[in-house]
Protein backbone atom coordinates (compact mmCIF):
# COMPACT_ATOMS: atom_id res chain seq x y z
CA UNK A 1 0.00 0.00 0.00
CA UNK A 2 3.01 2.36 0.00
CA UNK A 3 1.98 4.02 -3.25
CA UNK A 4 -1.61 4.33 -2.01
CA UNK A 5 -4.15 1.83 -0.72
CA UNK A 6 -4.29 -1.11 -3.14
CA UNK A 7 -8.00 -1.46 -3.88
CA UNK A 8 -7.69 -4.87 -5.56
CA UNK A 9 -5.88 -6.28 -2.54
CA UNK A 10 -8.38 -4.74 -0.13
CA UNK A 11 -11.32 -6.13 -2.10
CA UNK A 12 -9.80 -9.61 -2.21
CA UNK A 13 -9.30 -9.50 1.54
CA UNK A 14 -12.87 -8.37 2.17
CA UNK A 15 -14.12 -11.12 -0.13
CA UNK A 16 -12.18 -13.68 1.89
CA UNK A 17 -13.75 -12.48 5.14
CA UNK A 18 -17.23 -12.36 3.61
CA UNK A 19 -16.89 -15.88 2.21
CA UNK A 20 -15.79 -17.07 5.66
CA UNK A 21 -18.97 -15.65 7.15
CA UNK A 22 -17.65 -12.51 8.81
CA UNK A 23 -20.04 -9.55 9.13
CA UNK A 24 -17.97 -7.31 11.44
CA UNK A 25 -14.30 -6.35 11.32
CA UNK A 26 -12.23 -4.02 13.49
CA UNK A 27 -8.65 -3.22 12.60
CA UNK A 28 -6.15 -1.32 14.74
CA UNK A 29 -4.85 1.15 12.23
CA UNK A 30 -2.16 1.85 9.66
CA UNK A 31 -0.64 4.99 8.17
CA UNK A 32 -1.02 4.02 4.51
CA UNK A 33 -4.79 4.32 4.21
CA UNK A 34 -5.58 0.62 3.81
CA UNK A 35 -7.99 0.48 6.74
CA UNK A 36 -9.73 3.66 5.66
CA UNK A 37 -10.31 2.24 2.20
CA UNK A 38 -11.43 -1.11 3.62
CA UNK A 39 -14.07 0.67 5.69
CA UNK A 40 -15.30 2.57 2.64
CA UNK A 41 -15.67 -0.68 0.66
CA UNK A 42 -16.77 -3.07 3.42
CA UNK A 43 -20.49 -2.35 3.07
CA UNK A 44 -20.40 -3.77 -0.44
CA UNK A 45 -19.46 -7.10 1.14
CA UNK A 46 -22.05 -7.00 3.92
CA UNK A 47 -19.40 -6.16 6.49
CA UNK A 48 -19.53 -3.51 9.20
CA UNK A 49 -16.00 -2.12 9.59
CA UNK A 50 -14.33 -0.05 12.32
CA UNK A 51 -10.87 1.54 12.27
CA UNK A 52 -8.90 4.15 14.23
CA UNK A 53 -7.28 5.12 10.90
CA UNK A 54 -3.73 5.60 12.24
CA UNK A 55 -2.51 4.44 15.65
CA UNK A 56 -0.76 7.11 17.71
CA UNK A 57 2.77 6.56 19.01
CA UNK A 58 5.12 8.65 21.14
CA UNK A 59 8.26 9.75 19.31
CA UNK A 60 11.21 7.47 20.02
CA UNK A 61 9.02 4.59 21.11
CA UNK A 62 7.59 1.51 19.41
CA UNK A 63 4.95 2.12 16.76
CA UNK A 64 6.20 4.94 14.55
CA UNK A 65 6.45 2.52 11.60
CA UNK A 66 2.70 1.99 11.58
CA UNK A 67 1.17 5.23 12.80
CA UNK A 68 1.36 8.94 13.54
CA UNK A 69 3.89 10.27 16.06
CA UNK A 70 3.48 12.79 18.88
CA UNK A 71 6.07 14.44 21.12
CA UNK A 72 3.90 15.52 24.03
CA UNK A 73 0.29 15.60 25.23
CA UNK A 74 -0.42 18.76 23.27
CA UNK A 75 0.64 17.12 20.01
CA UNK A 76 -1.31 14.02 21.01
CA UNK A 77 -4.46 16.10 21.45
CA UNK A 78 -3.90 17.64 18.02
CA UNK A 79 -3.59 14.16 16.49
CA UNK A 80 -6.81 13.04 18.17
CA UNK A 81 -8.50 16.06 16.58
CA UNK A 82 -6.97 15.11 13.23
CA UNK A 83 -8.22 11.53 13.52
CA UNK A 84 -11.65 12.89 14.47
CA UNK A 85 -11.73 15.21 11.44
CA UNK A 86 -10.76 12.29 9.20
CA UNK A 87 -13.57 10.14 10.60
CA UNK A 88 -11.89 7.63 12.90
CA UNK A 89 -14.13 5.23 14.82
CA UNK A 90 -11.95 5.07 17.95
CA UNK A 91 -8.45 6.00 19.11
CA UNK A 92 -5.55 3.52 19.18
CA UNK A 93 -2.47 4.33 21.27
CA UNK A 94 0.85 2.47 21.32
CA UNK A 95 1.94 2.43 24.98
CA UNK A 96 4.54 -0.35 25.20
CA UNK A 97 7.04 -2.33 23.21
CA UNK A 98 6.65 -5.72 21.54
CA UNK A 99 7.67 -9.17 22.78
CA UNK A 100 11.28 -10.11 22.03
CA UNK A 101 10.51 -13.35 20.23
CA UNK A 102 14.03 -14.67 20.85
CA UNK A 103 13.88 -14.21 24.62
CA UNK A 104 10.89 -15.24 26.75
CA UNK A 105 9.74 -12.62 29.24
CA UNK A 106 11.57 -9.77 27.52
CA UNK A 107 9.94 -6.75 25.84
CA UNK A 108 11.63 -4.59 23.23
CA UNK A 109 10.93 -1.68 25.58
CA UNK A 110 8.95 -1.04 28.73
CA UNK A 111 5.69 0.86 28.73
CA UNK A 112 5.05 4.58 29.08
CA UNK A 113 4.71 5.90 32.66
CA UNK A 114 1.33 5.26 34.26
CA UNK A 115 0.63 8.97 34.72
CA UNK A 116 1.27 9.64 31.03
CA UNK A 117 -0.95 6.74 29.97
CA UNK A 118 -3.73 8.12 32.16
CA UNK A 119 -3.39 11.59 30.61
CA UNK A 120 -3.41 10.30 27.03
CA UNK A 121 -6.48 8.16 27.65
CA UNK A 122 -8.22 11.08 29.38
CA UNK A 123 -7.61 13.34 26.37
CA UNK A 124 -9.11 10.81 23.95
CA UNK A 125 -12.01 9.95 26.25
CA UNK A 126 -12.75 13.62 26.84
CA UNK A 127 -13.28 13.95 23.09
CA UNK A 128 -15.79 11.10 23.19
CA UNK A 129 -13.68 8.24 21.84
CA UNK A 130 -13.27 4.65 22.93
CA UNK A 131 -9.58 3.82 23.36
CA UNK A 132 -7.64 0.73 22.32
CA UNK A 133 -4.00 0.31 23.36
CA UNK A 134 -1.13 -1.77 22.01
CA UNK A 135 0.14 -2.98 25.35
CA UNK A 136 2.40 -5.70 26.81
CA UNK A 137 3.74 -6.26 30.31
CA UNK A 138 1.70 -6.61 33.49
CA UNK A 139 2.58 -3.18 34.94
CA UNK A 140 1.60 -1.32 31.78
CA UNK A 141 -1.58 -3.39 31.36
CA UNK A 142 -2.50 -2.56 34.96
CA UNK A 143 -1.91 1.15 34.27
CA UNK A 144 -4.02 0.95 31.10
CA UNK A 145 -6.92 -0.73 32.89
CA UNK A 146 -6.81 1.82 35.69
CA UNK A 147 -6.73 4.62 33.10
CA UNK A 148 -10.01 3.35 31.66
CA UNK A 149 -9.02 1.99 28.25
CA UNK A 150 -11.67 0.00 26.40
CA UNK A 151 -9.42 -2.70 24.97
CA UNK A 152 -5.91 -4.05 25.42
CA UNK A 153 -4.37 -5.49 22.26
CA UNK A 154 -1.81 -8.30 22.72
CA UNK A 155 -1.39 -8.12 26.52
CA UNK A 156 1.57 -10.47 26.86
CA UNK A 157 3.14 -11.34 30.23
CA UNK A 158 0.16 -10.65 32.44
CA UNK A 159 -0.11 -11.58 36.11
CA UNK A 160 -3.00 -12.05 38.53
CA UNK A 161 -3.11 -8.34 39.35
CA UNK A 162 -3.31 -7.15 35.76
CA UNK A 163 -5.93 -9.76 34.85
CA UNK A 164 -8.02 -8.76 37.86
CA UNK A 165 -7.71 -5.10 36.89
CA UNK A 166 -8.97 -5.83 33.36
CA UNK A 167 -11.95 -7.69 34.77
CA UNK A 168 -12.72 -4.95 37.29
CA UNK A 169 -12.54 -2.28 34.59
CA UNK A 170 -14.70 -4.26 32.14
CA UNK A 171 -11.85 -3.94 29.64
CA UNK A 172 -11.75 -6.19 26.56
CA UNK A 173 -8.53 -8.16 26.11
CA UNK A 174 -7.58 -9.18 22.55
CA UNK A 175 -4.67 -11.61 23.11
CA UNK A 176 -3.79 -12.13 19.39
CA UNK A 177 -2.26 -15.55 20.15
CA UNK A 178 -2.38 -16.52 16.47
CA UNK A 179 0.27 -13.93 15.64
CA UNK A 180 2.58 -15.71 18.08
CA UNK A 181 1.69 -19.28 17.13
CA UNK A 182 2.10 -18.53 13.44
CA UNK A 183 5.80 -17.82 14.07
CA UNK A 184 6.53 -21.37 15.18
CA UNK A 185 8.66 -23.34 12.75
CA UNK A 186 9.26 -20.39 10.43
CA UNK A 187 12.95 -19.99 11.27
CA UNK A 188 12.59 -16.28 12.00
CA UNK A 189 12.94 -16.58 15.78
CA UNK A 190 13.98 -19.05 18.45
CA UNK A 191 11.21 -21.66 18.53
CA UNK A 192 11.76 -22.35 22.22
CA UNK A 193 11.14 -18.71 23.10
CA UNK A 194 8.15 -18.45 20.76
CA UNK A 195 6.60 -21.59 22.26
CA UNK A 196 7.09 -20.26 25.78
CA UNK A 197 5.46 -16.93 24.85
CA UNK A 198 2.53 -18.78 23.29
CA UNK A 199 2.11 -21.11 26.28
CA UNK A 200 2.17 -18.13 28.66
CA UNK A 201 -0.49 -16.30 26.64
CA UNK A 202 -2.74 -19.36 26.47
CA UNK A 203 -2.35 -19.94 30.21
CA UNK A 204 -3.39 -16.35 30.90
CA UNK A 205 -6.36 -16.70 28.52
CA UNK A 206 -7.48 -19.72 30.53
CA UNK A 207 -7.04 -17.82 33.81
CA UNK A 208 -9.04 -14.87 32.49
CA UNK A 209 -11.79 -17.19 31.30
CA UNK A 210 -11.96 -18.85 34.72
CA UNK A 211 -12.32 -15.37 36.25
CA UNK A 212 -15.51 -15.01 34.24
Secondary structure, 3 states (H helix, E strand, C coil): CCCCCCHHHHHHHHHHHHHCCCCEEECCCCCCCHHHHHHHHHHHHCCEEECCCCCEEECCCCCCCCCEEECCHHHHHHHHHHHHHCCCCCEEEECCCCECCCCCCCECCCCCCHHHHHHHHHHHHHCCCCEEEEECCHHHHHHHHHHCCCEEEECCCCCHHHHHHHHHHCCEEECCHHHHHCCCCCCCCCHHHHHHHHHHHHHHHHHHHHCC
